[in-house]
């Protein structure tokens, strides 16, 4: 997926979903695409990245290692992304994992930096989860775009 299409996919894939489970799974996939684009700032050929056969968590670890202490908020967001991956893995791999809703609500509130007055309504819950994905994906896409533009200016 190209950089320009990643953020757009949040609207086309997440906003139309009614089930929070699908929002979580699709949002996770979209976030992985943003991470892949970010990694391609360091790994020139997409096939080279794909040949590593890295799982989501290892891609995050690799990106943390490559980013080091660069001046951005990646380190803060990395912890949110790792927490999301744990929630997604529990949902995907545990047949009777029903308490993920509370974990997902807490995750989304941490990402957004606030708690709505009530998250008990399904619409509010769905919206804060989507907003949290938008923030994380938007950050990664924005950093990639700026770095690509800077690299083009240097050439």
Secondary structure, DSSP 4 states (H G I P E B T S, - for coil): --HHHHHHHIIIIITT---HHHHHHHHHHHHHHHHHHHHTTT-S-HHHHHHT---HHHHHHHHHHHHTT-SSSHHHHHHHHHHHHHHHHHHHH-TT--THHHHHHHHHHHHHT---S---SHHHHHHHHHHHHHHHHHHHHHHHHHHHHHHHHH-
